[in-house]
Amino acid sequence: MRVLPVGRRALLVEVESTGRAQALHAELVRLREAGELPEVEEIVPAAVTVLLDGLEDPRALAERLRGWDVPAAVPAGSAAVVLPVRYDGPDLAEVAALWGVDEEEVAAVHSRTEFRVAFCGFAPGFGYLTGLPEELGVPRRAVPRTAVPPGSVGLAGPYTGVYPRTSPGGWQLIGRTDAVLWDVSREPAALLAPGTRVRFEAVP
């Protein structure tokens, strides 16, 4: 684990994998909620880093974190968010070929997997979900689409994601959902947040 200063009031903690970043984020959030962490305004996970921003004394916390043995992430106790999905995406056949199965099995595997939001980014409400076995990772499309419809469920590398709004994108699209991922009139606006458990439910 490497701890780097970022400006005057932040630290960036680098770890070796997304799983370790998830575990570190979960533990830091737990410590903050238990009052065992110095005051921090933001704890922001990414693929292999966690940013702590708004610290009064970053140097003291850096010393505490260096050499810290991060415990394994404990699954969140709250109920999973269930997203109904029609598995009819334009890249479903390509993903099936990459996996060496038929299209129905892609839907079956994906819908029986429990995912977890590792981190958010790219667009408001877009979560990077982990949970599929490493061997089922797929490459991004060679040529990205200029416009991916909102609700599109896609795969890229080890991640699953759902596009919250129309945007360009190069993920392999396997389905679509009517769930609203981002709504500024809702509190919180994002349906998915780091640590959230997610399940996809196949619908006709």
Secondary structure, DSSP 8 states (H G I E B T S, - for coil): -EEEEETTTEEEEE-SSHHHHHHHHHHHHHHHHTT-S---SEEEE-SSEEEEES-S-HHHHHHHHTT---------SS--EEEEEB---TTHHHHHHHHTS-HHHHHHHHHT-EEEEEEE-SSTT-EEEE-S-GGG-B---SS-EEEE-TTEEEEEBTEEEE-SSSEEE-SEEEEE----SB-TTSSSSBS--TT-EEEEEE--
